[in-house]
Amino acid sequence: MDVELRHLKALVAIAERGTITAAAGALHMTQPALSRTLAQLENRVGVRLVDRSSRRLALTPAGRTLHDHGRAILSHLDAALADTAAVSRPLRIGYSCAVLGRLTVPLLRSWRREHPHVPLELRRHDNRSAGLASGDADVAVVRALPGDPRIRTEALYWEERLAALPDDHPLAGRDRIVLADLADETLALCSDLSSASPELWPPERRPRRVVELRNVDEWLGAVCTGEAIGVTSMGTVESHAHPGVRYVPVADAPAVTVYLAYPVHPTHPGTEDFLAAVRVLAGGGDMTNSPCRTPRS
């Protein structure tokens, strides 16, 4: 279809800026020129990509799909040009709620010793792929499968599941609880991130209500104020201690799998070395020897 990089850049700019005027300014081109570029792109792909029915432009479903792929393509190009010019940029590690829990600091320290010329940059992204799908991360640690054919995943280890309760909750002082203890509660979920869901409970004993939140900060806020309770994994506990939240192990909840995720086509030359370092630290891929709990039957 002879789509050029300038077309993708135009679509990404329009999506990010919301108007032709702002996008044209960001691209240092005139508004008519940008409008022609967009029209040419839509003509070449054969579908409408931008909804022009309101003052602030919005992408159509087809436009969002091409935008996501386009951002990844442009990110790959940036990485390729940086490699060609021998310019070192950080290896971007994406995550949503937690990286590797208590293994995070040992990983960062060992990498700095062994790869001093390849800095790591931790980036939190509040989406299921932790920035991989959009090209904003080179590697990611996730606790729910991204469901994207462009992303490979491998299981690293399991983490115990815990309930997040306000510190004045009647169950907060327990050493251990079971899912049935939470059946009458309101459950807080990060809709695009959570490894928990009402399906953890039997159909007849599920939480009475679900509150969907955008990120771990809102999730912690809902828990500490008593608006809801949460169910999470040990990685979140180790990364997000909170004075108003108590974490209590859930004895009968299945463990959470921690996945290493990376693009089918790597976007950074240090990717393979990083993957190898994580595998070694997490137990060489042997999940039964992981530093965290193995799943219960």
N, C-alpha and C positions, 0 to 999 in steps of 0.2 A: 504493500500500500504506500510505500515511499514516504513513511512518516520520519521526520527529521528531529534532531535534538531540540531545535528551536521551537517546534510544535509542543514537545513535552514540557519544555521550560515555560512556555506560555500558559499551558493548562495548569501547571503547578502554581504559578504566580497568581492566576485568577482564583484558584481554590483558596490560597492562603490570604489573599488581600480582599477578596469579596467584590471588587469592582474593577471595571476595565481601567478606570483612571488610576487607581492605586497600583494595579498590576503593571500598567505601562510605565509608571514612574519607577517601579522597582527594577524593571528590565531596561530602563533607559531608552525607551522607544515611544513613538507617538501612539495615541489612542487608536486612530484609524489603522495604523500598521498592525497593532495587536489584534484588533477586531478582524482584520483580513487573515491574520495567521490562525486565529481560532476557527474562522469559517473554513479555511483551507484544510485544517486538521479534521473537522467534522465531515467535510466532503470526502476526504481520503479514507476515513474509517467507516463512513456510511451510516453513522448514527448521531443523534443529538447528544452532546456531552455536557452542555451548560444550559440550565433553565434560566431564561431571561425574563420571566414573567414578573419578577419583583425587582425593587431597586438594588438589593444586594444579591449578586449572582450566586447560584447554588448549583452544584454538580448533579447531574442525573445519575441513576445507578450505573450506567455504562461509563459515565464520566468519572465516578469514584473508583471504578475498577482500573481504568486506564491511568488515573492519577496515582494510585498506589503502586502500580507497576512502573510508572514513569519516574516516581521519586526514587525507587530502588535502582532503576537503570542509571539515573543521573548520579546517584551515590556510588554505584559501581564505577562509573566513568571517572568521578573525582578520585576514587581510590587508585584506579589504574594510572591516572596522570600523576598522582602523588608518588606512586611507586617508580614510575618511569623517570621522574625528576629526582629520585632518591631523596624525597622529602619525607621525613618520619612524622607520622601523625599517630595519635593515641589509638590503641586497640579499644574499641568501644564495647563495653560489657553491659548489655541490657538486663534489666530485672523489673519486676513489678512490685512485689511486697518485700522480698528478701533475696539476697544473693545465695551464699552457701552457708548461712547461719554461722556457727562458730568456726567453720573452716575458712571464712572469708579473709580474715586478717592473715592467717598463715599463707594463704594463696597469694595475697598481695605482696607480702614480704619476700616469699621465695621467688616470685616473678621478678621483683625489683633487683634481687641479687643476681639472678641468672640471666635476665634480659634487660640490662640497664638502659639500653638504647631504644626500647619499645615500651613507652609508658602505657599504663592501663587507665581507662577513664570509665568509672561506673556511672551509668545513666538510668534513672528510673523512668519507665514508660508505663502509663496506666492503660495497657491494652494486652490482649492475650498473647501476642508474639513478643512482647517486651521490646518493641522497636525494630525487630527484624523485618517484618513485612513491609515497612515503609522505608527501609534502608538506613534507619537511624541508629542501628546497632550492628556490630560485626559478629558477635556471639551473644547468647543470652542464657540465663538460668530461669526456667519456668517450672511451675507446679501444676500446669494443665496443658494438654497438647494444643499447639497453635492451630492445627487443622489446615495447614497451608502446604500445598505440594512443593513450593519453592524452599521449604524449610525441612531440614533433617533433624531428628531428635534421637537421643539415646538416654536410657535410664541410668542414673548415677547411684542413687541410694533411696532409702525410705526415711520418712520423718513421722514421728508420733503425732497424733492429732489431739488438740486441746481445745477446751472451751474458753472463750474470752468473756469474762463476767465483770460487771461493775464491782468495785471492791466492797460495797455494802450489800451485795447480793447474798441471800441465804445460803447459796451453795459455794460461795467464794472461799470459805474456810476448809472445804473438804480436800482430802488428799487425792481423791479420784471420784469421778461420777460416771454415769452411763447415759446414753442418748435419751432414754425414757425420762430422765430427770429434766430434760430441756423441752419436752414435747409441748408444753403449754406456753412457751416463750415466743417472743418476736425475734426472728432470725435476721441478722444483718449480713448482706452479701455484697461484695464488689462484683457487679453484674458481669463484667467481661474478664475478670481475673480469678474469681474464687474457685478453689478446689473442693469446696463444700456446696451442698445443695439440699433441699428438703428430701431428696431421694435417699439420703443417708438413713432416714427414719423409716420404719414400717408405715405403709399407707394409712393405717388407722391411728398412728401416734405421731404425726408430723407437727412441726411448729405451727401455731395458729395463724401466723402472719409473717410475711417476708418484706424487709425493707431493702431496696436496691440502692447502692451507693457507688460513687465513681472511683474512689481510691482508698488506700489504706488509712489516710489521715481522716477522711470522713467516717470510715469504719470505726476507728478508735474513738472518735468523738461520739458516735452513736452508742458505743458500748459504755464508755465511762460516765455518760449522763444517764444511763439506765433506759435509754430508748429501746435498746435491743441487746441481744447477746450474739456472740460470733462463734464460729468453729473454724479453727485454723491449724497450721502445722508448726512444728518446733522452730523452723527458720524464721517465721514471723515473730515468735516469742523472743528469740535471741536478737532480733534486729529492732524490735519496737516495744521495749519496756515502757510502761506508762504508769504513773503514780495512781491513777484511778481505775486501773484494769488489773484483774487477777486472772492468771491462766491456770486452768485445772485440767489434768489429763482425762480423756474420755476413754474408759476402759474397753468399750465394745465398738469403737469407731475404727474403720479400716485406716491403715497408714496412708500417707501421701507420698507419691513418687516424685522425686526431684529429677528434672530432665535437663540435659545440656542440649541446647538448640543452636543451629548454625545454618547459613544459607547453603543451598546445593552448590552455588558458585561463590566461593569465598570472596569477601570484599576487603580483606586485609592480609598482607603477606605473613603476619604473625599468627594467623588463625590456627594452623596445625600445631604449632608449638604450644599455644594456649590450651587447646583441647587435650593434648598429651599431659600437660601439667595438672589440669583438673582431674583427669582420669587417675593419675597417680595419687593425688591427694585424697580422692574419694574412695580409694581402695582398689585401684586397677580394674574397675568395672565389675568387681565381684560384690554384688549388692548384699550378699549374706554377711560380708565382713565390713559392712559400712559402719561409719561412726554413729549412725542413728539406728532406731529400732527397725527390725524387719517386720513385714506385714503379718497380721494375725489371720489365721484361717477362719 
